[in-house]
Each structure stands twice: as structure tokens, then as C-alpha cells.
Amino acid sequence: MALKIKEIESMRNEELKAKLEELKKELIKHNAQIATGTNPKSPGQVKVMKKTIARILTVLKTKGGEKKQ
């Protein structure tokens, strides 16, 4: 589940955006489980998903910045 920064940097922008949407949907599902009071199968996954989302957004911004210069 957790992607390393090297793996993320090697992906194309389209792949990154697709992975970002997938992770956001998964995070919403996990947050809904937590909100309803049910125990998620792996509670540590929320933290991992948030970090991976942040990594993807960071790489997307740096790649976007390189194109502008």
C-alpha cells in the first residue's frame, strides 16, 4: 500500500492522479468506518494513506514546477 518516494517520482502524472483519487476514496471509506464506530480492519492504514497522499501531491507540485521553468 505504502509507496516509496522513488516509486512515486518514477510514475507519470496521469498515473499519479489516478492513484491519488484511489487513495482519497479509500481514505473516505476508512474515515466513514471510524465515524460509525466500527473498527477498521487495519487502523494504521489511515496514517499510511495520508502520508502517501501528501507524497503524491508533493511530487505533482514539483513536477508541475519543473515544466513552468
SULSUL-V831672 format. One record per residue. SS is DSSP state (2 for helix, 1 for strand, 0 for the rest). Layout:
# SULSUL-V831672
{{SS} {SS}}
This chain:
# SULSUL-V831672
{{0} {0} {0} {0} {2} {2} {2} {2} {2} {2} {0} {0} {2} {2} {2} {2} {2} {2} {2} {2} {2} {2} {2} {2} {2} {2} {2} {2} {2} {2} {2} {2} {2} {2} {2} {2} {0} {0} {0} {0} {0} {0} {0} {0} {2} {2} {2} {2} {2} {2} {2} {2} {2} {2} {2} {2} {2} {2} {2} {2} {2} {2} {2} {2} {2} {2} {2} {2} {0}}
